[in-house]
Amino acid sequence: MPRFAAIDVGSNALRLRIIEAEAPDRSSQLALLPQDASPWRDVTSLRAPVRLGTEVFLSGKLAPATIGQACSALREFRQAMDEAKVAVYRATATSAVREAQNGGTLVERARREAGVELEVIEGVEEARLIQLAVMRRMKLADKRALLVDVGGGSTELTLVERGESSFSISLSLGTVRVIETFLKGAGGSVDKRRAKLMAEQIDRSIHEARAQLAKANVQVLVGTGGNVETLADLCPHKGGWGGSPRAIDVAAARVLFAKLCAMTAQERRDQLGLRPDRADTIIPATAIFLRVADQVKAAAIAAPGVGLKEGILEELVDKYFHVWDAAGEAQSVLAGCTQLGRRYQFDEAHGARVSGFAAQLFDDLREVHTMGDRDRLLLRAAAMLHDVGDFVRYDGHHKHSYYLILHADLMGLTPDERAIVANVARYHRKSTPDPSHPNFRDLDKEARARVSRLSAILRVADALDREHLGKIDGVQAVVEPGKRRVVLHVMGREDRELEEWTVLAKADLLREVYGLDVVFASEENGKAPKAPKVQSS
């Protein structure tokens, strides 16, 4: 039976979990397991209490000694994986490494000294993986649930409706961050002044999500993170909550919070049996969970006992056994693009039409461009969002689209993929990709090639709906290799002269990248109108 490993390099500790698993059955909701069951057999679980966030959240850098401690822990993890003969692993680093100016040093040393490929992920990727783990453990398909993951450096809030994420945000709010800012040197106990400062900081951080939370009408609040299990032990909600057999009673947690603040760290360790690095983080964690519970009027917080590591393992196992729902993942990404577009009041019908045209052209040109399904998804995302820059200003909106997409939280896309999507959207009009443009020059060689190939298709797809009136219902592209041209067969209204004229005007990049001239089926006699010169910018 193959073995899989997940490494979580967090702000408060480093964790490893190794499991072995059989091919999962994802054919129905019956695949969901209760919390006290598991589709896996645990092999090894290790934890190293290296607090990376201590220096980062104050100085912006990881201390050399702390980097050394982390690498030492990763060497131990590597040895454990080798001894277990792990088939596949994924190692992720979150907010502390993400924010550290010298985070790359840890990544490089982890590779060189420990043989671990460490991936620095964004908060939205954390949220996606945690959501995956929670959805596999809890039956939330018919509920509106808010997932709250409180880590050492960040808190991820994800609103799930009908099994899909409808809102997700990563807040710069975490237990170690709060300790370093307000509670360090407090002598163990937390007086009213420090508690008030902490509460004000939590409120300021949550403010960005308050409007979404106010209208969410949350039915189930789900908590994840290192402190959740401890809170569920200290203030359990009888009978569980939201389908989870373990949960936190919010009223009891309020009483506990006052007690925790009055105690020293040593008293929390002695009287409550807490680890040293849990005895201090339990206070800000409890404060954050209670404030979110207030916002959504929750009486309890479900504690399913899963988190980032379990999300990583779920994905690794599914992909290893080829049962990963790639189509579902693509639909989730496109749904996220639609949500982003609506935030900027885009022309949704136009975006959907252009995305459909682009997908059809991509499929028809597969033998020419030789790109894969992931590139198809990036093209569709760029097509959906290419006009969001109109929200800023129509003039130069392609450049505004680039900026908005680049800095958006698009769940399911890596930062590199998001940069490709942003660039493809940027080149849907005006000038073509140019190394003199910083946004294009900063990409690596492979990414620049992908942007050029995808932009060539998007420019034609966008031109097919030039007036945003839906005059063209569908398109099919037929490549004639001997003639080095592609013939477009279009369906729809007859008064589409402007669309056809615009296609020929914007086909310059397709001709340059693929060496193909573009003609319409009705113009195969070679008498197509001469394409005008496109204005550059």
N, C-alpha and C positions, 0 to 999 in steps of 0.2 A: 504494500500500500504506500503510495507516494506521500512525502512529507513536505510541509509548507511552513514558512516562517514570516513573521511580521515584526519589524523593529520600529518603535516609536521613540524618537529623540525629542522629548518634550522640554518644557522650560523648567520643570521641577525634578524630572527623573528620566532615565532611559529604560525602556522596557523591551523585552523579547518574549514572543510566544511562538512555540513550535507545535504543530499539530500534524496528524495524519488523517487523510480523508479518502473516502470512496467517491465515485462519480455521483453527484447530487441529482435528485429528481426535481426539476423545476417546472414540471408539466402542469401543476395546479397549486392552488392555495393550500392544499393538503401538505405541501412541502414545508409549511411553517411549523416550527417546533415550539412546544412550551418552554418556558425559561429553564426549568429543571432538567431539560433534555438537551442533547447536543448532537449535531451531525458529525462531530469530529472526536478523535481521541487525542487528549493532550499528551505531549511528549516531554516538553520542557517549558518552564516559565521562569524568566530571570528579570530582576529589577536592580538598577544601579542608581542610588540617590545622588546624582550629580545635578546640582541646581544651576543650569546654564543661564537662567534669567537674572540671577543676582547682579551680575555686572552689566549685562546688556541693557536692562531697563533703566539704569542710572547713567552709564558711560557710553552706551551704544556699541560696546565691543565685548567680545569674549576674552577673558583673561587667559594668558598662556597656560597657567596651571590648570584651569578648568578644561581647556581644550585637551590637555594631556590626560586628565581624568576621564573625559568622555571617550577618547581613543582607547584607553585601557579597557573600559567597559565594552567597547565595540570589538576589541580583540577577543575578549571572553565570549561575546555573543557569536563571533565568527567561528571560534573553536567549537562551541556548542552546536552550531549549524553543521559544521563539518562532521562532527561525531554522529549527529543524527542523520547524516546523508540527506540533507534537505534538497528537494528537487528545484524549488522556486522560492524566492524571497523578495520582499520589498521593504526597503528601509526609508523612512520618512523623517524629516525634521520640520518642526513647526515654528511658532512665533519667535522664540529666542534666536534661533539661527537665521530665520528669515529677516529679522530686524538688525542683526549684528553686522556692523561694517566689515568685519573680518570673518563672516560666516563661511566664505569660500575657503578659508584656511582649514576649518574643521572638515569641510567636504573633501578637500584634497588630501588631508592627513588620514581621514577615515579610509580613503581608497588605498593610499600608499602603505599605511601602517597596520591597518586591520583587514584590508581586502574587502571592505564593505562599500558598495555604491550607495551613497547617501543622497536622497532626493529632497530638496527643500520645496515644500508645497505651500500653497496659499491657503488662507482660511476657508475659502469656498470649496476647495478640494477636501479639506478636513470635514466640512459639513456634509459633502456628498458621501464620503466613505462612512461616516457615522450614521447618516440616514439609511444607507444600505444595510448596515448591521442591525439597526433598530427595526426596519421593515421586515427583515428576515426572522426576527424574534417575536415581534408583536403584530397582531392582526389589526392594522390601522387603515385598511383600504376604504372603509366606510365611515371613517372619523376624520375630524379636523384636529390635527395634533401639532403642538409646538415642541420641537426638540431643542433642548438647551444643553450645550456641552461647555462646561466650565473647566478650562485648563489653567496652566500656570501663567501664560501670557496673553491669552485671548479667550473670548467667549463667542461661540457660534450659535446663532438663533436660526432655526429653519422651520418654516410653517409648511406642513404637509397636508394637502387636501386630496382626497380620493387616491391616495397612494403616490402622488406626485408633489414635488416641491413647488410651492407658489411664491415663496419669498425666502431669501436667505441672506444673512449678513454676518460678517465677522467683526466683532468689536474689540478694540484694544483695551480689554478688561480681563484680567486674570488674577489668580491668587497670589503668585509671586510678585507680579507687578504692583498690586495693592500693598503687599507687605513692604516692598522696597520703598514705596512712596510715602506711606502713612504709618505703618506699624513697626518699622524697624527701630530698635532701641526703646521699645515700650516697656521693657522689664517683664514681659510675659503677659501681663493683663492688659486689657484695652479699656481706657477710661472713656467717659462720655464725649470728650472733645475729639479724640481720635475716631471713635465710632461715628460721630457726626460727619467728620471729614471723609471717612470711607463711604458713608451713605451718599454724600453729595457727589463724590466721584462716580459711584455706581449709577446714580440717576443721570448724570451728564452723559455717561457712555451709552446708557440705554435710550436716551432721548432720541437718537437717530432712528430707532426702530419703534418708538412709541406710537406713532400714527398707524403703523401696520398692526401692532399688537392690539390697539384700541378697537379696531374693526374686525379682528380675526375671529371672535366668537369661538375661542379654543375649547375643545371638549376634553382633550387629554394633554397634560403637560408631562413631558418625558425628560428625565435628567440623565446625563452621562458625564464622565470625567472621574478623576481619581478619588474625589471625596463623596461621591454619591452612595457607594456601598456602605461607607462608614455612617453616613447620615441615616440610611435605611436601617442600620443596626441600632442606632441610638434613639431614633424616633420613628418606629415603624407604623405604617398605616394598616390596620387590621384588614385582612382579606385582600390586600394588594390594591391595585388601581389600574384602570384602563386596559385590563387584560393581562397585566403583569402581576405575578404573585408577590413581588416585593415592591414596596413604595414607601415614600416619606410622608408622614403626617405633617402638614404645614403648620398647624397650630402648635403641635409638640415641638417643631423645629424652632418656633419663636421663643418658646420657653428655654430650649436648649441654648439658643444663641446668647441670651442674657447670661446664662450660667457660664458659657464658654468665655465670654468677655471678662467675667469677674475672676476667672481662674488664671494662674500662671501657666506657661507652657509645660513646666514640670508637673503641675497638678493635672493637666489634661492627659499627660502621658501616664501618670500613676493611677489616676482615678478612672479614666476612660479607656486605658489600654491602647493609646494611640502611638504610632511611630513618631520619632522626632520630627520628620519632615511632613507629617500629617497634623501634628499638634498645633502648628501655626497656620497652615493653609486652610484648615477647617473653618476658621472664623470668616475670612473673606468669601470662601465658597458658600457658606451658609447664608451670608448677607446677600450675595448675588442671586441665589436660588429663591430666597424669600422675596426679593424685590421683583423678580420676574413673575413669581406666583401672584403677587399683588396686582401686577399689571393685567393679568388675564383672569384674576379672581378664581384661582385654583385652590382647592382644599387639600390636594395631595399631588405628589410628584412620582410618577412611575419610575422604577429603577430596574431596567431590564438586564443590567449586568453586562452590557457590551459597550464598545467604544471604537476608537480609531483602529486598533489592532485587528479587531474582529471584522471591521469593514474591509480592511486590506486582505484578510484571509478569505473572506467570502468571494471577493473579486478574483484573487489568485486561483482559488479552487475551480471556480466556474470557467475561467479562461483556459486552465490546464486541461479540463475535461471537455472543452468545446461546447459548453452549454450556456455561455455568457450571452445575454440578450442584447446583441449589438444593435438590433433594430430599435429596441426599447430605449437604449442609451441615446441613439441618434434622435429619437422623438423627444426625449427629455431635454437634450441640448437645444433643439429647435423651439421647444416650448419656452425655454429660458430666453431665447432670442425674441420671441413674441412678447414676453413680459417686459423685456428691456425696451423694445420698440414702443410698446404702449406707454411706458414711462415718459418717452419723449414724443408722444403723440404722432407717431409715424403713420403713413398711409399703409395700413395693414393689408388691404386687398392688393395693392401694387407690390408690396414686398412678397406676398405669397405667390403672386403670378410670376414674378421674376425668379423666385426661388424654384418654382416648378419648371420654368423654361430652362434655367441653368442646369438643373438635374437631368433633364431630357437631353440637352446638348452634350453634357458630360458623358452620358451613357452611349450616345450615338458616336462619340469621338474616342471611345476607349482604346481602340486599336492604334490611334494616333498619339494620344497623350500618355498611355500606359500607367496612369495613376490609379490609386486604390480607393476603397470605400471611405476611408478616413478623409481623403482629399475631397471626395464628393460632399461629405458632411460640412467641411470647412467652406466649400463653395456655397452651399445652400445657406449657411449661417451668414456669410458675407452678403449674399443676395437679399436675404430677409432684412438686413440692417443697413443696406448701403445708403439709404436716404435719411437715417436718423439725425444727421447733422443739420437737417432743415430746422430742427428745434432751436438751434443757435442762430442760424441765418442761412437763407438760401444761397447767397453769394458765397462761393467757396465751401459749400456744404459737404463736399466729398472729403475735405480736410477735417472738418468738424466731426464727420462720421468716424474718421480714423481715431481721433482723440477719444471720443465717447466710448467706442468699442474697446480700445486699448486699455482704458481704465475702468471697465465694467467688471462686475462679478458674473461671469458666465459659467455656471456649474457644468462640469464635464469636459471643459477645455483647459489644457495646460497653458501657462503664460506664453510659451512659444507658439502654440496653436492660435491663441487669441491675437498675437501679433500678426500672424499670417492673415487671419480673418480681417483685422483692422486695415492691413495694407491692401488686401484685395478690394475691400469696400472703397478705400481711398482712390483706387485707380479705375473705378467704374465709369469715370468721365474725365474729360480734359486730358491732361498729359498721361503718357504711359510710364511704367516703372523706369526709374532713372537713378543710377548710382550717385548722382549729385544730390538726391533727396536724402536727408539724414534718416528718415523713417525706413527707407529701403536699404540704404547703405549699412545700417546697423544690424541687419539680418545676416545670418550665415549664408554661405553659397547655396546650400540646398534649399533653404527657405526662400531665397530670392528667386530661384528657378520655379518653385511651386507658386509663388505669388504671380509671376509673369504668366504661367500657363493657366492658372485659374482666372486671373483678371481678363485674359483674352476671351474666355467664355462668358464671364459676367457682362462685359461690355456689350456683347451681342444680345444676351438675354435681356438686359435692361432696355436696349433699343427696341425690342419687340413690344414693349409697352410704353413707348415714348411719351404718349399723352395721358398715361394713367387711366385710360378709358376702357381697357379690356377689349380692344378691337380684335386681337388675335387670341384664339382659344387654345391653340396648340401648335407645336412645331416638331418637325422631324428633320434631322440632318443626315444626308447621305454623302459619304466621302467617295470621290472618284479619283483614286490614286494616280491613274495614268494621266489625267488632266490637271492634277495638283489643285483640285478645287473641292469645295463642299457645297452641295446643293441643298437649300432650305425649302422644305415643303411646309407651308403654313396654312392653318385653318382659321376661319373667322370671317369677319366682315370684309367687304370688298374695298371700302374706302380706307385703305391702310398705306397709302403712298408715303406719308410722313414716316411711319414706322420702318418701311422698307428702305427709304432714303437714309434714315438714321443708322440702320444696321450696316449699310455699306460704308457710311462715314466712320463708324466705330469698329470696323473689321480690320483696321490696320494692324492691331496687335496680334490678332489671330493669324494674319498673313505672315507677320514677322516671326512669331513663335513656332507655328506649325507648317509654314510654307504653303498655306492653302488660301486660294481666292474664294470669296463667297459670292454665290449667285442664288437667285430665287428660282424655283422650279419653272415659273412662267417665263424666265429670261435665259433659258438654257441655249438659246440661239446666239448667246454672247453679246447681245445688245443691251446689257444692263446699264442703267444710268451711271455716269461717272461719279465716284464717291468724292465728296468735298473734303477739303483739308480740315482736320480737327484742330481747334484752338488749343494750344498748350498752356500749362499753368504750373 
